[in-house]
Amino acid sequence: MISIVVLTYSRVHLLEQCVTNVLSRTSDATGEIVIWDNASTDGTAVYLGGLRDPRIRVVRHERNIGQSAYASAFAATRGDYLIELDDDIVDAPPCWDRTLLDAFQRLPEIGFLAANLVDNEHDEAAYVMHHLRPDAYRHVDMSGVGLLEGPTGGGCAITSRELYDRVGGFRRNERFVFWSEDDAYVRDLARLGFKAAILEDLRVLHAGGAYYSPIVPEKAQWWAMERRRRRRKDAIKKALLCIPFVRPLNDHYRWFSAP
C-alpha cells in the first residue's frame, strides 16, 4: 500500500487543484492520504473540512513548522511505500501513483524516484530544469526504465518504508521553516549506496513561484541563502576547471556539474 503525505500552508487555490487533479486520480494502490495543514490562515481549514474521500486524514498543526512536518506526518502512516507530494502539484495523469510504484519496484538501485515536470514557463522549477540547466540532467536506461539523473526534488516522489526507516526518515530542522528536506533525504540515501532519479515519462504540472502564489518570507530567506552558497561553490568549480586535465576528467567521471 502507498501512503501519500501533502503539506499545505495558506494557498487553498492550489490545494484544491492538487486534490481534484492529482489526489483524486490515484489508483487503488494508494490506501491513505495525510494532508498536513501548517496553521494556514486562509480558507484551507474550511476546504479540508469538506473533503469526503475516506482515505484522506487531515492534521491541522497549531503553528507552521514547514518541511519538518514530513517527519511527523509519515510517522503516522502505515504504507509500505511513501509518496511526498507538494500542494502545488496541480495536475497529473490517471494512476500516476501506480506508475511511480511500478517503476520504483523495478529499480533496486534507486531509493528516491520523482516524477518529471511538465515544461511550464511560469513554474520556476520547470523553467530551470528545461531551459536554464538542461545540461544538469542525463538520460539513462535502467532495467528498461527511462530515467533522468540529476537534481531530484521531492515535489512528487516515492521511496520505500524499508529505506525510510533505515536512514531515519525525513529530518527535522529547528532553524528554518522552509528548507530542502528532500535534498537531505537524498544525501542520507546516498550514504547507503542508493541513488535518486526522475522517471522521465511521468510528467506532472508544478505551479511554483510568484506567478501562482506570494512567496512567503521564510522561503525567500532560504533561497537567498542557497544562492549565496551556490555562488561560492561555482567559484570553487571554476577554479578547479582551470587546472589542466580537470575538465576532461570531470567530463568523463561527472564529479560535479560545471557552473
C-alpha positions in Angstrom: 0.0 0.0 0.0 1.1 3.6 -0.7 0.8 6.4 1.8 0.8 9.9 0.5 1.6 13.0 2.6 0.8 16.5 1.4 1.9 19.6 3.4 0.0 22.8 2.8 0.2 26.4 4.0 -2.2 29.2 3.1 -2.7 28.5 -0.6 -6.0 26.9 -0.8 -6.4 27.8 -4.5 -3.5 25.4 -5.3 -4.5 22.8 -2.8 -8.0 22.5 -4.4 -6.3 21.7 -7.7 -4.0 19.2 -6.1 -6.9 17.3 -4.5 -9.1 17.5 -7.7 -6.5 16.8 -10.4 -3.8 14.8 -8.6 -5.1 13.0 -5.4 -8.4 12.1 -7.0 -6.5 10.4 -9.8 -4.6 8.0 -7.7 -5.1 4.3 -8.1 -6.2 1.6 -5.6 -2.6 1.2 -4.7 -2.9 4.3 -2.5 -4.6 3.4 0.8 -4.1 6.6 2.8 -3.5 10.3 2.3 -2.4 12.6 5.0 -2.9 16.3 4.4 -1.0 18.3 7.0 -2.1 21.9 7.4 0.7 24.0 8.7 -1.6 26.5 10.5 -3.0 28.1 7.3 -4.7 31.5 7.7 -6.8 31.5 4.5 -9.7 29.2 3.7 -7.7 26.0 3.8 -9.3 24.6 7.0 -12.8 25.2 5.7 -11.9 23.5 2.4 -10.3 20.5 4.1 -13.3 20.1 6.4 -15.5 19.5 3.4 -13.4 16.6 1.8 -15.2 13.3 1.8 -12.5 10.9 0.4 -12.3 8.2 3.2 -8.6 7.8 2.5 -7.9 11.4 3.5 -6.9 12.2 7.0 -6.4 15.9 7.9 -3.9 17.1 10.5 -4.1 20.8 11.5 -1.0 21.9 13.3 -1.1 24.8 15.7 1.9 26.6 14.0 3.8 26.5 10.7 6.8 24.1 11.1 7.4 23.9 7.4 9.1 20.8 5.9 9.8 19.4 9.3 6.2 18.3 9.4 7.0 15.5 7.0 8.8 13.6 9.8 5.7 13.7 12.0 3.2 13.0 9.2 5.0 10.0 7.7 5.4 8.6 11.2 1.6 8.4 11.4 1.3 6.4 8.2 1.5 2.7 7.7 2.1 2.1 3.9 5.0 0.0 2.6 5.7 2.9 0.1 5.6 6.6 0.8 5.0 9.4 -1.6 5.9 13.0 -0.8 3.6 15.4 -2.7 3.7 19.2 -2.7 0.4 21.0 -2.6 1.4 23.0 -5.7 1.5 19.8 -7.9 -1.8 20.7 -9.7 -2.2 18.1 -12.4 -1.1 14.5 -13.0 -2.2 11.7 -15.3 -4.6 9.0 -14.1 -3.0 6.3 -11.8 0.3 8.3 -11.6 0.9 6.8 -8.2 0.9 3.3 -9.6 3.2 4.4 -12.4 5.7 5.6 -9.8 5.3 2.5 -7.8 5.8 0.1 -10.7 8.9 1.8 -11.9 10.3 2.1 -8.3 9.9 -1.7 -7.7 11.9 -2.4 -10.9 14.8 -0.2 -9.8 16.6 -1.7 -6.8 19.4 0.9 -7.1 17.0 3.8 -6.8 15.9 4.9 -3.3 14.0 8.1 -4.3 12.1 8.3 -7.6 10.5 11.5 -8.6 8.0 12.4 -11.4 9.2 14.6 -14.2 7.9 18.1 -14.6 5.8 19.4 -17.5 7.7 22.2 -19.3 5.9 25.2 -17.9 7.4 28.6 -18.3 5.5 30.0 -15.3 6.9 27.4 -12.9 10.3 28.2 -11.5 11.5 24.7 -11.1 10.4 23.5 -14.5 11.9 26.6 -16.2 15.3 25.9 -14.6 15.1 22.2 -15.5 14.0 22.6 -19.1 15.6 25.9 -20.1 18.3 27.2 -17.7 20.0 24.0 -16.7 19.0 21.1 -19.0 22.7 20.1 -19.1 22.4 19.1 -15.4 20.3 16.1 -16.4 21.5 12.9 -18.2 19.2 10.3 -19.7 19.8 6.7 -18.7 18.0 3.5 -19.2 17.9 1.2 -16.2 16.1 -2.1 -16.2 14.1 -0.9 -19.2 13.0 2.3 -17.4 13.9 5.7 -18.8 15.3 7.9 -16.1 16.9 11.4 -15.8 19.9 11.6 -13.5 20.4 15.0 -11.9 19.0 17.2 -9.2 15.9 15.4 -7.9 13.4 17.2 -5.8 10.5 15.9 -3.7 7.6 17.6 -5.3 6.2 14.2 -6.3 8.4 11.4 -5.3 8.3 7.9 -3.9 10.5 5.9 -1.5 10.0 2.7 0.4 9.2 2.3 4.1 12.1 0.0 4.5 14.6 2.6 3.2 12.9 5.4 5.0 13.3 3.6 8.3 16.9 2.7 7.6 18.0 6.3 7.1 15.9 7.6 9.9 13.2 9.3 7.8 13.0 12.9 6.8 14.9 15.2 9.1 13.5 18.0 11.2 15.1 21.4 11.2 14.7 23.7 14.2 16.4 26.7 12.5 14.3 27.1 9.3 10.6 26.8 8.4 11.4 26.4 4.7 14.4 24.2 3.8 15.3 21.3 1.4 14.3 18.3 3.4 14.2 16.2 0.1 17.9 17.1 -0.6 18.9 16.0 2.9 17.0 12.7 2.5 18.7 12.0 -0.9 22.1 12.6 0.7 21.2 10.2 3.5 20.2 7.5 1.0 23.4 8.1 -1.0 25.4 7.1 2.2 23.7 3.7 1.9 24.6 3.4 -1.8 21.2 4.3 -3.2 20.5 6.9 -6.0 17.8 9.4 -6.7 16.4 9.8 -10.2 13.5 11.2 -12.2 11.0 9.0 -14.1 11.3 10.6 -17.5 7.9 9.7 -19.0 5.8 10.6 -16.0 5.1 14.3 -16.1 3.2 16.3 -13.5 2.3 20.0 -13.6 4.1 22.1 -10.9 2.7 25.5 -10.1 5.6 27.0 -8.1 6.8 30.6 -7.8 5.4 34.1 -7.6 3.3 33.7 -10.7 1.0 31.3 -8.8 1.2 32.5 -5.2 3.0 35.0 -3.0 6.4 33.9 -1.8 6.4 33.6 2.0 9.3 35.3 3.8 10.7 32.0 5.1 11.1 30.6 1.6 12.7 33.8 0.3 15.2 33.8 3.1 16.1 30.1 2.4 16.6 30.6 -1.3 18.7 33.8 -0.8 21.0 31.8 1.4 21.1 29.0 -1.1 22.0 31.4 -3.9 25.0 32.7 -1.9 26.1 29.2 -1.2 25.9 28.2 -4.8 27.9 31.2 -5.9 30.6 30.1 -3.6 30.5 26.6 -4.9 30.6 27.8 -8.5 33.6 29.9 -7.8 35.4 26.9 -6.5 34.4 24.8 -9.5 35.6 27.4 -11.9 39.0 27.5 -10.2 39.2 23.7 -10.4 38.3 23.6 -14.1 41.2 26.0 -14.8 43.6 23.2 -13.6 45.0 21.2 -16.6 43.2 17.9 -17.2 40.5 18.5 -14.6 37.9 19.5 -17.2 38.2 16.3 -19.4 38.4 14.1 -16.3 35.3 15.8 -14.9 33.5 15.3 -18.3 34.3 11.6 -18.1 33.6 10.9 -14.4 31.0 13.6 -13.8 32.4 14.5 -10.4 30.4 17.8 -10.5 28.3 19.8 -12.9 30.0 22.7 -14.5 29.0 26.2 -13.2 
